[in-house]
Amino acid sequence: MKKKTVYEQPCNEHIKHLLRLEHLFSGIMYHLKGPSGWDSRAVIIGLNQVLEFIVRFDLSNDLSKDLNYYAQTLKNWQSTPSVDNERIDNLLVQTTTLLKQITKFDNETVNSLTKHHFLSLLRQRAAILGGTVSCDSPIFYHWLQQTPKTRQNQLNEWLAPVLPLYNATQLVLYLIRNSVSISQQLAPNGFYQQTLNSDTAYQLIQVVMPPEHHYYPQINSGKQRFTIRFFEYQEINQLPLKSQQNINFELRCCMMSIEQ
């Protein structure tokens, strides 16, 4: 299958928060597998950002509502003729399991992690340019001398309390991204606008293009409509130009529902 580049724009603040949390966790999970000290540094920086994010935005309640919705929707789909029962059953098991975990999510544990001496110190030092250098943070430098396995075990221990939020975020975004209306569209002179159906709970707008394309979209969404403006990519040190070309693209409107 030919590779495609997917540009996303959330339709509300809740989905924007989930996309940002997914972004932070993606970096953490990538570097968590790495054995180097620089990998461990990246994980701790990402973890501190996740903790700050969770404290600032109480996502557990919103995720519980999302999972409740999908659990009920999946149960309704079980009685639908010609449905893929195995897929629905697997998704229902994942949804109900995560719902139980999110319901028991302990904000106090997260708060205690934000006050953890080591993590708190590094959060403060990271706010200073070059503040985690060995001469400024000898305790961090000492910790980085531990074996990769020792560091990874400690990082996994710190990550464990927040993993239910990560897993729930992944599942909710997966279900939204797969509840989608797909169409081929044309942007005359690099501009496209569409009114949203008020009867449909749209969550995410996606523009899909081949990676070798010389254009990229800037998507702006509201409750009633969204607009897409395409810009021409030149050199990275040059200002982008609004395209005047007629551009074909794939449009995906993702919603809060379950498609067969």
Steps between C-alpha positions, in 0.01 A plus 500: 500500500633841400596716795279799574542805722205578726447854631256527791295780652282445811147638502493571874732557798452150641636334185783755484600396854495133401715568193754688711507225760542239226790707360677513837455130564621410150833666576519328839431154360749548218787597731400255773634219282835673452800404717687832495503768766354741245201268461444502876530879504231527232268264691530702822439829318195347333373349825523834680306662217233228520469544876464876463243446224293260713504733800394797286226317307287239676468257209386194694136615524478583129665172404254312725212663310659408166554138602147473644361623169702250299425211736127559454535551125700178461240308700230628266707394200524143629139438398540654154481250210815447289722679752854377562426350840859405576622856444212647700556255787873579515435873501235460769740306724766771456248777565347351815842406640635853452178649636553313826862620515408862428222488760762399757755753373678646802572871464674495836765265363557735207524796737755313710708436187503872420643557850754218472836654599695367201236576235418839651868595506544405135184688402646812658844447346354428155339845502854648499698496176751218541384460860535121507875506430697280741651791695151639573322166555751247640222276632358473147843431355553229762163340417586499129807284576273211602456212257236542228288227661510673840401833346225345290357316802488825697342688211235230458421524871442876470295456183272226636247730677433704184484214249121459531462854365737422215320177408157664524617791283632258239176302489270803482705656219511164320120471512453860385750467215324185382152655515556700187339639187751499211476705181720633221496878482640789297631825647470768226789746526616314810187569706225270625207558736227268622201540731468233767180303548357618833347154559843331502750526786815564297820465701789514256574622148772321301660603173688215331768563238803319353822592683671616180231767448639857494201636693384474859166598655418743778167390648274721709187348651199635685166364615324576171768481231867447425740648249817364340768723348786340315849643507792427272805361671817654360823508696478473878663846537242667274155619594222269377281626218124450481439273204298620200484151350199270483591224744343156526501338843330237710273633774409297807240625748526295818208484741387361832345177381586146400505401134470140388 
